Amino acid sequence: MKLRGRVSQSSSIFSILTSVALIASIFQYVHVAQPQSAQAAGDGWQVQMMATGKKETYSTWPTSARLSRFASPGTTSFPSATASSTGASARTAIGSGEGVYSAFFNQTGITKVAFVDSSTTSLDPTDHTNYLIFDLVESTGSESFYAILKRLDTYISTCACQNNDTLWGSASVVNLTAGTNGYSGTLSASGGSAFKTNSGVTPTKFAVYGINRDSDNDQQTMVAYSGNLNSGKADSWRVDNPLETFWSYWGGDFHSNAASQRIGTNYVQTTPGVPTLATWTGDVYLLAYSTPTAATIGSISISATPQKGVASTLSVTVSTSSIVRFFANGKRIANCKDRLTSGTSPNNVATCSWKPTVTGAQRITATATPTVQGVSAVSTTTLNLFVQRRSGTR
């Protein structure tokens, strides 16, 4: 009788402790991801756009199947283009195809650009066989490259500034740039020997929106070139083979009517790619670099009370695209070692289907390693859970 009394008393104590643990776990697992700090979209090196080989004949551009993928430069659709309407939202990594990429609309604070081949999918320009890196003279600030081109297009639509050899004589990223000091960036590093202008030399300058003063004025955007924008290019920094050029996005004459010779109206003389007489014939990616912002990570949440042998979902939000590993009591959860986040900054979510193999206390943590170059890994605080025995039958 005494033995039975002790067993009964012990069972009661165990039941009480189990109930307390269950109540505690209920409060502990109902965690939601904490608000994340804002982050400039696309930190580190990101793809702006890609074109394969030679420039398309400009006369076919208005009806080209490639037009909308490049945000329709040289048409009235350019000022209203978006990452969604161009399909750029789905283009983020090297290998995603021709056209402008998500970062063209979203990346800000850009301080460098690079042109690379498709020899690797790495976003580090120096990993490629052929690459050119240009240091910009200033940051793009709060604007993306698309935002800058759109703003300048609006300015040109009313400026009556065509064929003017006194304006924009300073190096600039955020404004038009022309003449001897006409550039947005200068070559700082290069690799390989294949990226040459149609003059057979390595390009040394880059311009977001350049104006050539030689002869009457010509214009090119997102362009890598040699020489300067004062002399040497004559009246030929346009059409399918703009002189002294390696690669450009859009261009044309700029001599008669600024309002009708701009990127945001039905006017084009140069399409994306390398000039027709350049030697390069492969893919060219234009990348841009922003100083990485430190990643932040929220708290882990779980979809249900954890039970031994029953799957539940662990979730965590990271401010940038990351690979996430989940841990239970310091050991990696077997099927949750490398979970790639989905979504967009700052709400990139990783999930893990967790089926506990033992009952009792479990300390759940996660570590996120950002896919953006130069951003350090971050870890969550500990989520303390109590895994229950499985209820019901199998």
N, C-alpha and C positions, 0 to 999 in steps of 0.2 A: 504493500500500500504506500509506504514511504517512497519507494522507487517510482511508482506510478505518479505520485504527487510531484516529484521532482521533474519527471519527464514532461508532465502536463504544464508545470510552471515554466520550464525551459522553452516549450513550444509556444507558450503565450508570449514570452519575451522575444522569441525569434519573429513571431508574427508582428509584434509591435515595431521591432526594428526594421523589418521588411517594409511595413507600411510607411514608416518615416522616410526610408530611403526612396520609396516610390514617389512620395509627395515631393521630396527634394528634387528627384530627377525630373519630374514633370515641370517644375519651375526652371530647371537648368536647361532642358532641351528646347524649350520654347524660346529660342534666341533668334533674332533677326539680324541680318547683316547691318552693320553700322553705316551711317552715311559716309561716303568717301569724299576726299578732297578733290577739287577739280584738277584736271590734267590736260595740258595741250595735247590734242589728238596727234598720234604719230610721232612720238619723240624718237631720238636716235636717227639712224638712217632709214628712210622710207621711200617707196617707189612713187614717183610723181606720174610717170607715163612711160609707154614703150611703143616703138614703131619698128616694124620689120623692114630692113633694107632701104631701097631708094624711095625718094619722094614720088607720090602719085601725080600724074599730070594735072595741073590745077584746074583745067577746063572741065574735068570730070568730077571734081570735088563736090559740087552741090548735090549730086545724085549718088555719091559714093556710099557703099555699104558700110564703110568705116567711119563715116561722118559723125554720127551720134556718139560712137564710142570715144571720140576725141573731144566731146563737148561742143561739136559743131562750130569751130572757129571759122570766121569768114561768112557767117550767116546771122540772121536776126535771132536765131535760137540760142546763140552763145550766152547772152546776158541772163538767160533764165535757166541755164543748164544746172543740174544738181548731181550729186553722187548717185542718186537713185535713177534719174532719167537717163544717165549715160551708162548705167551698169557698173559704175566705178565702185559702188559699195561692196561688190563681190570680188573686186580686184585689189588685193593688198600685198601679195607675195610675188616674188619673181617666178614667172611661169604661168601667170594668170591671163596672159594674152595681150593683144594690142589694145591701145586706148589710154585714156587718163585713168588714174587709180584713185582710191579713196583719199589718199593724202593730198592730192592736188586741190581738193576742196577743204580739207580739214587740218592739215599740218600748219602750224604757226611757229614763230620764233626761229625761222630758218637762217642759218649762218654759213652753210656750205651746200654746194651741189656737186654731183658726180655723174659722169656718163660711164656705163659699164656694159660689157657684153653678156652673153648668156652662158658662159663657161661654167658657172656654178649658181646655185640658188641663194648663196649667202648675201646678206645685206651689207656686209663689209666690202667696200669697193676694192680694197687691196687684195681680196681673195680671188678676184677675177683676173683672167689672162690679160685683158685690155681694159684700162680704166683711165679716166681723167678726173681729177678733183680740183674744184675751184673754191677758194675762200672768198666769200662775199664781203663787200665793203661796209655793209651794215646788215642788221637783222631785218627780217620781214615784219618783226613786231607782232601785233595781234592779227595780222592778215595772212591768209594763205596765198599761194601764187595765183590761184583763180581769182581771189578777191582783189588782188592788185591789178591784174589784167582787166577785170570788169570795171574797176574804178577809173583806170586810165582810159578805157574805152568811152566811159561817160564823159570824161573831160574832153577828149578829142572830138566828141560829137558836136561840141559848141565852141571850140577854141579858135577855129579858122587859122590854124597854126601850121598848115602844110608848107613845105619848101622854105622853111625858115632856118637860116644858118646861125642864128644868134641864141636860140633857146636851148636849154637842157645840156649845157656844156660841162657838167660835172658828173663824176661817177655816182651811180645811184641804183638801188634795188627797188625802191618804192615809187620812183618817178621815171619818166622817160630819160634816156641818156644818149648823148650824141657827141660827135667831134673827136678830137684827139684824146680827150679824157672820157670818152664814151664807153663805159662798161659797168657791169654790176659786180664782177668778181674776176680774179686773176688765177691762173693755173698755179697750184701749190704742190701737186704730186701727179705722177702718171706712171703707167705700167704697160708693157707690151709695145708694139710698134705699128699696129694696124689702124689706130684711130688718127687719121690724117684728114685735113681739109682737102677740098678739090684742087688746092694749089700744091698739095703734097707735103705740107708741113703740119706739125702738131699745133692745134689751136691753143692760144694762150689767154683768151678772154672769154667771158660769159656775160650775156646781157638778158635781163628779164624782158625789157622792151627797148630795143636799140633803134636809133635813127641814123642812117648813113647820110652825111652831108655832101659826099662827092657827087658831082653833076647835080641833077635835081634829087630830091630826097627819096630814100627807100627805107623800109622798116622790116624788122624781124623780131620775133619773140622767142624766149627760152632758147637762145642761140649760142652755140660755141663757135668761135671764129678766130682768125689770126689777123694781124695788122691792126688798123684803127678805123674809126668811123668818120674820118675826115677826108682821107684820100686813099686810092688804091683799089677801090671797088667799083669805080665809075658809076654808071647807071644800071648796074647789074647785081645789086644785092637783093635779088628778088627772083621770081619765077622758079622753075624746077632745078636750077643750078646756080643758086646765089654764090657769088665769088667769095673766096677765102673763108669758106664755111664748112664745118664738119657736120652739124646737125641743127635743125631748128623746128619750131612748132607751127608757126604761121607767119606770113609776111606778104609784102606787096609794095607797090609804088606809093609815094606820099608827096605828090607834087602839085596836085590840082585842087582837091577838095577834101579836107580832113574829115568832114562829116560823112562822106561816102567812101572814104578809103580807110577803113578801120576794121578791127576784128569782130565787132558786134553788129555789122550790117552785111548785106549780101555782096561781099568783096573778098576775093582771095587770089593771090598769085603764087603763093608758096604753101605747100602742104607738109604734114609731119614726116620727118625722116632725114636721111642723108642726101646731099645733092646727087643728081643723076650721074655726074662725072667723077664723084668720089670713088675710091677703091673699095671701101667697106660695103658688104652686101648682107650682113647678118642683122640680128636683133640689136637694138640699142635701148637701154633702159636709162632714164633720167631719174636719179635719186636726189633726195634732199635731207639735210641733217639739222636737227634741233637738239639742243642740250637736254639730255634726259632728265625728267622729273622723278624724284623718289617715289616709288610705289607705296601704296597703302593697302591694307587688307582688313576686312571686317571680321566679325565673330562667326564661328561655325554654327550653323543651324542643322537640326535633325528633324526628319519628317514625322517620326512617331516614337513612342516609348520603346527603347531598345530591348529586344528579347533574344535570348540565345537561339541561333539557327533561323532567325527571321530577318529578312532584308529590310533595311530602312535607308533613306537617302540623306547623306551628309552634303551640305552646300556651303560655299564660301564665296564672297565677292572680293575681287581685286581691282585696283584702279587702272591696271594696264593688262594687256594680253600676257598670259603667263602659263607655265606648266606647274601644276599643283600636286603635291604629295601629301596624303593624309596618313596620320599615325595614331595608333592606339597603344597607350602605355609605352610610348617611345619606340614602338616597332611599326614599320611600314605596313599598312593594310594592303594585303596581297594584290587585289585588283584595282587599287587606287594609287599606284605608284607615280604615274605620269598622266595626270588628267589635264588636258588643254582647255582653257577657258573659252567660253563663247560669249557673244555680246559685244558691246562697244564701250569704250572708256567714258565714264569711270566705272561702269557696271559690267565687268567681265566676270562671269560666274563659272565656277568649277563644281561638279557634283561627283559623288562617289556612292555606289551601292554597297553598303556595309552589312555583313551578316555575322554578328558576333559568334565566336566559337566557345566562349566561356561566360559564366555569369559573374556578377560582382562589379566592383568599381572599375571604371575605365576612364583614362585621361586622354581625350581626343585633341589633337593639334593638327595643324596644316602649315606647310611651307610653300610659298609661291616664288618661282624663279621666272622673272619677266623675260619674254622673248625679245624685248627691245634691248639692243646692245648698250651696255654701260649702266644698266639699272640693277641695283643689288636686290638679292632675295629678301623677302619679308616673311615673318611667321605670325601666326595667330596667338591669342591668349588661349589657355587651356579650357576646354569644355569638359566638366566633370559629370560623368553619367554613371548610372547603376544599371547594369544589364540584368533583366529579370529572367526567370525561368519561362520557357515557352508556355503560353496558355493554350488550352484545347488540345486536340489530337492532330497528328501529322496528316 
